Amino acid sequence: MKYKIFGIWLLIQCYTWALSGQRDTITIGYGSYMGVTVNTSSNQLPGNPENTLKQAGFLPNENASARFLSNATLGFNLSDITALSDMGYEAWIDQQMNIPRGFTLLQKIRDYHQIVKDSTNTPTAGAGIRLWKYAWWQYLMTSPDALRQRVAWALSQLLVISEFSGFSNNAYALGTYYDVLLNHAFGNYKNLLTAVTYRPSMGVYLTYMNNPRSNPAINQFPDENYARELMQLFTIGTVMLNNDGTVMLDAAGLPLPAYDNEDIIEFSKIFTGLTWADRTQFNRSAANDTSYIADMVMWNSFHEPGVKNLLNGFQVPNRNPVDGNADIMDAIENLFQHSNTPPFVSRFLIQRLVTSNPSSAYIQRVANVFINNGQGVRGDLAAVIKAILLDPEASACENGNIPTYGMLREPFVRYVQIHKAFNASTLSGNFRNDMNNVYLHTGQRPLASPSVFNFYQQDYQPIGPIESAGLVAPEFQITDAQTIAGFINGLYRWIIDGDIADEYSLYSGEPSANYANQIASLNFMDEILVSDDDKLHILLDKLNLVLAQGRVSHNTLNIITNVVKQFPNNTTQEKTDRVKLSIYLMMSAPEYLINH
């Protein structure tokens, strides 16, 4: 690592460990400073000299930068690594959080929709799901807010909706929902919950759109779906938690439940009376494609009146007149203030960004920031994300040697990484990608999970050593013979064949010439320069850094080297083929697949 603070003279006094069997060697730096006191020659210097040993006093080297970016972005290139190495983690986070959104997915979908209407001379043409996919991909490839995009991707797996629903392949349903995730990625979690609750796409997906008040005479009672998932998946989980994420047990040693069926019934009364903003009658379907744009509105005449008994003894009053919106805000506040919410949400976000099995101490540190961002604010996601990424457990060098640290790289993130690492571009600067091929190969693409439980569950345990050790590995739930072979076959298509995206027509009959300048290609020019036998180690070192954060072993690198050397390297095409093969083999390596 490069020094961030110069001119400091450190006087290091090492204590001797006397514990039986304890090593008598202490590693200085490397994130460790136990048993060490640090003094500086000047009291005028800013900061704490211990920061040098804790790594806070260093700028990251390139491997450390690549490792950080693998947690904080969906993909990056060598220039991003270099920039972070010069800037430092916290400055990079602050810069990223201050990047405004360049455009909304809603606006991009509207633009595409207008093209379809104009080109087909059909004012009533629908906004098919492909418009959403193209808008999402255009945002990914052209917007610099990489951290926001990574956080929104994580939130989309916590606050789940899916194209596999009653949306009728409506682009607006998905695009406007993802805009909420992007808009609130660095906002307050309570505000995010509120925005999600009023989204028509969530109302349709979890079936509380047009949810009526009780009418026992006709055996009519409120739908319980959203009430259940809001507690189980979005806020508190199923069992009581300590602030460090560990489970509270009763006298018999069994987990204490966080809620019961009566609680679900009471919460279900809250989410009644909501319907489409553009409808003049309750209990109607969407008027048109754009019905998904505006938030749902409350019809108090269809909202359940009376007292609602929520968690921890909180009681929603019997409001007269009925005020369904006030009831909803009370319910969200009740769950937002619940003691489970900080550790539950914190653990999930740590798992999605850094490691599948964070220590209880790591969870507690982040949960404490969720409770209080340092200024008395609860639920500040910007502070939570910063705490996750800057935590010593996220960046400590020694974690690289801990077998239980890290996580399996999500296959969709691996796919995105190809585009980012090798600067995918088009002649026009506009991109199209239906993402159908990557979904067929890996089972992942944005807002396409098979259920509200995401692509995989956060407590999934593969049978074998992971389960026996009491650990979890969520991403392995979609890792099987089909997706393993699928990813390898996908790599061949994306890298070797150069068919990296699914660029199709916006509407039936669109001439391919219309989007010939939106066909993406990868740039291997720098890599081709080091494809000769005597420079091959330079190429592989670069690929190891950008793709695998330097984690691919010397043994694996030697295997790749020996394979690549079997291929000719005379013409430009042969050099390009060598580079492509090197990337293909690197991204197939087990050390690459585990983000450590």
N, C-alpha and C positions, 0 to 999 in steps of 0.2 A: 504494500500500500504506500501511497505517496503522502508525505507529511503535509499537514494543513497548517501547523503552527511551527514557525521557525524561531530560532534564538532562545529556545527554552533549554536550560540546563537541568537535567533530572538527577536528583540524588535518590537512588533507589536502595532501600534497606530491606533485605529479605529476611523474614523470620524462618526458623527451622521447624519443620513439622515433626512432631514427636510421636504421632500415632503409629502404633504397631502396624507394620506392613505397608505403610504409606510411602509413596515415591518421595525421594528426597530432591527431585528436580522440579522446579517451578518454571513454567513457561511464561516469559514476560511478553506482554502484548497479546496478540492472538485472541483478544477479547477477555483475557484472564488477568486479574490483579489481586486475587485473594492472598492475604498474607504479605501484602506489599504496601508500604507507605511512600508517597510521592511528594517531594518538595520542589519549588522552583527558586531560582536565584533572584527573582524579582517579584515583588508584590503588585507591581503596576501592570503586569500582563493580564489580559482578559481571560476569562474562562477558568475551568478547573483543570489542573495538570493531569489529574487522573483520567481525563478524557483521552489522553494519548494511549493509555493502556486499554481503555474500554472500546477503542476503535472510533470513538466520537471525534477524536482529534486528528483523524486521517481522512484524506480523500480516498475513495475506493480505487483499486486498480481495475484493469479492464475485466478480469474474471469476476470480481465482486460486482462491478457495474452490470455485467451481463446477467448475473444471478438476480440482482435487484430488479432489472427490467423484465426478467422472466416472470416475476411476481406481480409487477405493477402495470404491465401492458399486455396486449394481445399479440404483440410482435414488434421487432425492432431490427435495426441494421447496425453496421459497424460505426457509422457516424453517430448514432444515438449513444452507443457505448462510450465513445470518445468524449462526447459532450457531457455525459453524466460524470465521467471520471474527472473532468475539469471543474464541474459544478458542485458535486456532492449531493447526497440523497435529499436532505431537507430542502435545499434551495430548489432542486428539481421538482419536488412535490409542490412547493409553494407556487412555482412557475406554472405547473400543470393545472393547479386548482384555479388559477386566475385566467386561464384561456377561455374566452367566451365561445359559445357554440356558433359555428359558422352558418348553419341552417338547421331547420327541424326536419324530421322525417315526414311530418305532415305536409310541409310545403313541397318537399321533393315528390311525394306521392301525388299531390295535387298537380304538379307540373307534368308528371308522367300521364296522369289521368286526362289532362287537357290534350296532350299529344294524341292519345287514343281517340278521344272524342273528335278532334279536328281531322285526324288522318282517316278515320272511318266514316266521317260525316254522320256520326251517331251521337247526338247530344245526351242520349240516355245510356250510353255504354257504361258498363260496370267497371269498378276498380278491382281487378283480379289480384290474387295474392302475389303474383310475380312483381307487381309494382312495389310492394313492401320489401321484397327481397332485394330488388335493385336499389331502392332507397337506402336500406341498411348497409349494403356493400359500398355504395358511393360514399356514405358517411365514413365508413371504416377507412377507405383508401385515400380520402382527401382531407380529413379533419385531424388537426394536430393534438387534440385533447386525448392523448393515449390513456392516461390514468382514468379519466372519466369513463372511457369506453370499457376499460377492464372492470371497473366497479359496477357499471350498468350490466355487464355480462354476468357478474356474480349475483347481483340483485335479481336478474331475470330468472335465476335458478332458486331463489328464495321465495319471491312473490310471483309464483308461476301462473302464467296463462299459456295456452298452446294453440297453434293453428289447427290441431286436432280437436275440434270443438264445434259449436253451433254458429261459427262466424261466417259460414258460407264463402270461405276463401276471400274475405273482404280485407283489402290492404289497409284500409283506415283503422280497422279494429286492432291490428297488430302494431302499425306504425305509431298511432297516437299513444298506445300503452308504453311502447319503448321510449318515446319522448319523455314520458313521466319519469322513467328510470334514469334517463340521462339528465333531466332537469334537476332531479333530487339526489343525484349521486353524492354530492357534497353538502346536502342540506340537512334538515332535521328529520329523524326517523318518524316522528309523529306526523309531520307534514306529509311525508311519503306515504304512510299508512292511510291518511285521509284522502290523498289524491288517488291512490289505488282503489280505495273503497268506492269512490264516486265514478270510476271509469266504467263505461258501458261494457267494455270487453270483459272486465272482471265480473260485472253483474251477469253477463250471459254465461261466462265460463263456469262460474260457481253458482249459477242458477238462482240468484236472488233478485235479478231483474224482474219487475212486476210481482214481487213477493207480497202477498196480501196479508192483512190482519186475520186473526183467528175468527172462525165461524163454526163453533162446535155443531150447530144444527145440521150442517152439511159435511161434517167431518173435515173441515178445512183448518189447517194449522200452518204457521210459517215454515218455509224451507230452512233446514238447519245446515246446509252445506257450507256457506261462507262463515257462519258462526263457528263451526268446528275447525275449519282450516285456518281461520284467522288466529285461533288459539294454538292449534297443534303445530302449524307450519310457519306462521308469520311472526309470532311474538314469544310465546312462553313454553311451547313444547308440551309433552304429555306428563312429565314428572317434575316434581319440585327440585330446584337446583340451588346449590350454594353459589356464591358469587364467582367462584373459580370454575364453575361448570360441572363440578362433581354432584352426584345425585344424593338427595336427602333420603334417608331411610327411616322407617318406623321402628317400633320396639322389636318387631319380628324380623328386622333386617330386610324388609321389602321396600321398594321405591314408593315414596309418597306421591299420589296422583296430583297433578296440577289443577285438574278440573274433573267434573263428572257429567253425566247425561243431563242432570237438572241445570247445570251451568250452560250447556249447549242450548237447551230449550229457552233459557232466559235471554241469552245473547241473540238467539234467532228472532226474538220479538223486536230487537233493535233494528234489524236490517229488513224492515218492511216499508212499503210505500214508495220505493224508488222506481222510476221509469224513465223512458226516453225523453230528452229535452224537447224534441221536435214533434211530440205527440200531444193531441188534445184530448185523448182518452187513455185511461189506464188499461193495462193488460193487452197492449197491442204489440205486434212485432216491429222491427226496425222499418221506418218509412222508406229509407233508401240507403245507399252505401255511406253517405256522409252522416247518417244518424250516430255513428260511433265517435264523431269528433267532439261533441259537447258533453260535459259531465251529465250524469243522471240527475234528475230533479225529484224532490220529495213531494208526494201527494199525501198530506196529513190525513185525509179521509180514509186512506188505505193503510195507514200506519197503526201498529198495535198500541193502544192507549194503556195507561196504568203504570204501576210500579214495576221495575225490572230489577231483580236481585242479582248483582254481578259478583265478581270475585273479591275476596278479602273484606266481605261485609259491606261493600259499596252498594248503594241503592240509587237507581235512577228514579227521580220523583214522578209522581202522577201529574204530569203537566196539563194544565187546563188554561188555554186550549192546547191540544196535542201539538207537539213540536218535534217531529221526527229527526230533523237535523241536529237539534240539541241533544237528543238521545244518542245519536251516532257519535257525536263528539265526546259525550260522557263515556261511552263504551271504549272508544279508542284511547282516551285518557286512562281509563281503568287498566287496560292492558299495557299501555306505554309505561305506566308507573309501577307495574308489577315487578317484583324482585327477580323474576326469571328472565325478563326481556333482555337486560344487559348481557348476561353470560350466554344466553341462547343465540342472540344475533351476533355477538362477538365471535363465538366459536365458529359459527357458520362462515362468517366472512374470513376468518383466519384460514379455515380449511379451503376456501375457494381461492385465496390469494397466495398462501404460503405453504402450509403443511397440513396433512390429514390428521395428525395426532399431536396437536399443540399441548404443551404442559399445562397443568392447572394454574401454575403461576403466570404463564403467558396469557391465558384466558382472563385471569383476574385483573391483570394490569390493564388489558384492553377494556374489560367490563367497567373498571373504575373510571376510565375516560368516558365511556358511554354515560355513566351516571353523572359525571361532572367533567366538563371539558377544560376545567381550570378557571372558568369564569361563571360557574354556577349554572351552566346550561346542560340539560340532559338530552341525550340522543343526537348530538352533533356528529354527523357522519364524517365530515371532513376531519375532525379531530380523531375519530375512531380509526379511519383509514390511515392517517399519519401514524397513529400509535401502533397499528399492526405492522406497517412497513418499516418503521424505525426501531421496533422492539429488538433488544439484543438477541433474542431467540431467532429472529428473522434473518439477522445478518452475521451472527457469530461464525467465525471461520470453522471452529471445531465441529459445528453441526454437520459439516460435509462428511465427517467420518462416522456419523451416527446412522446405523442402518434404518432406524425407524423414522428418520427425519425426511421431510419432503412429501411428494405426491406424484402419482402417475399423471403425466401431461394429458390434459383433455385432448382427444383427437381433433376436435374442431380448432383448438388453439394451435396445434401442430400445423394444421392446414393454413391458417392465417399467417403463421410464422414464415412459411415459404414466400408468400407475397411480400412481406415486410423485409425479410432478410436480403432478398435479391431484387428489391426495388421494382416490383411489378409496375408497369406503366402502360398507357395507351396513347395513341397518337393525339387524341382530342383532350385527354385529361379526364374524360368521363368513363365510368366503369359500369359494366353489367355483370351480374353473377346470380343465377338462379339458385346456386348452392345445392342443386339436386344431386350432383355426382358425389359431393362430399358426404351428403346425407346417406346415400345408398351405401357408401363404403364404410361409414363410421357410426351412423345413427345419431348424428348431432348436426344441428344448425340452430340459429336463434329462434326462440319461441316455438320449438318443435318437439318438446318433451312428450312422452306418451301419456303422462298424467300429471296431476297437480303435485305429485311427489318428485318431480324433476326427472332428469335422465337417470339419476342414481340417488340413493338416500344417504344422508350424512353419516349414518351409523352402520352402513353396509360393511359386513365382514366376510371376505372370501374364505371358504373352507380351507383349513390348513394352518400353516405357521402364524399367519396374521390373526386368525380367529383364536388360536391357542394362546397367543400372547396378549389377548384382550385388546387388540388394536383394530382400527378401521381403515378401509381403503375404498372410499366411495366410488372413484372412477372405475374401479374394477368391475362394477356391476354391469357395465356395458362392454366389458372386455371378454370376448369369447372367441371361439374358432372363426366365426364369421367376420367379426370386426377386426381381429388381428390380421387375417388374410386380406380383408377389405382395405385396411390402411396400407399394407404393402402394395397391393394392386393399385390403390389410389396414388401412392408415391410414383409408381411407374408412369401412370397417366400424366400426373402433374409435372413431374421433373423430366423424365426421360422423353416422353412424347411431347412435352411442352404445352399440353392442353390443360391449362391451370384454372380455367373458369368456365362457367356455363353461360355463354352469351347467346340468348335467344331473342326472338322478336317480342316487341311490346304488345302486339296485337296480331291477330291472324292475317297473314298476307303481307306483313311488313317486309319490304325488300331488304335483303341482307346488306346492300350497299348503304342503307341508312345508318347502320351501326358498325360498319367495317373499321371505323376509327375508334371503336370502343372495345376492340379485342385486345386483351392484356397479354403481355409477354414479360419474361424475366430477363434481368441484365446480369450476364456472367463475365463481362469484359475484364474486370479486375482479377477474377479467378482464373481466367484463361492465361493470364500473364505468368502464372506460377504453376502451370500444369506439367512442365518438364519433369523428368525423373529426379533431377538434382534439386528441384524446387518444390517437389510434391509435399514435403514436410511443411512448407510454408502454407500451402493451400489447406492442408488438413488441420493445421493449427488454427487458421482463421475460421474454418468451418466449425471446429470444435468450440471456439470461443463464441461465435455468433449463434450457433444452433444449440450447443450443449453446455455453455458456460464453463468450458474446459473440463468437463466431467468424463469424457470418453477416455478410457484407459490407454496406456502405451501399447498394451497387447492388442487391443482392438484397432488402434491406429495402424499398427504394423500389418495386421490382416488386411485392412482396407488398402494400405499402400501396396502390398504384394499383389492384390487383385487388380488395382488400377494400372499397375505397371505392365500388366499383360496386354494392355490395349495400345494401339499405335497413337502417336502424338505428333504427327507431321503437319497435317492441314488444320485450318481453323475449325473445321467441322469435327475432326478427331480430337482436338484440344477441348472443344465444347463438350463432346461426348464424355471425355475423361472427367471433366468438372461435374457433369450431371451424375455420372456414376458415383463419384465421391460423395455428393450430397445424398443420393439415394441410399448408399450404404451407411453414411453417418446417421441419417434419420431413422434407420432400421436398427441401430445399435441399442441394446438394453440400457446402456448408460445414458443415452439420449432420452429414452422414453420416460425415465424417472427424473422429474425436476427436483433436484436435491440442493 
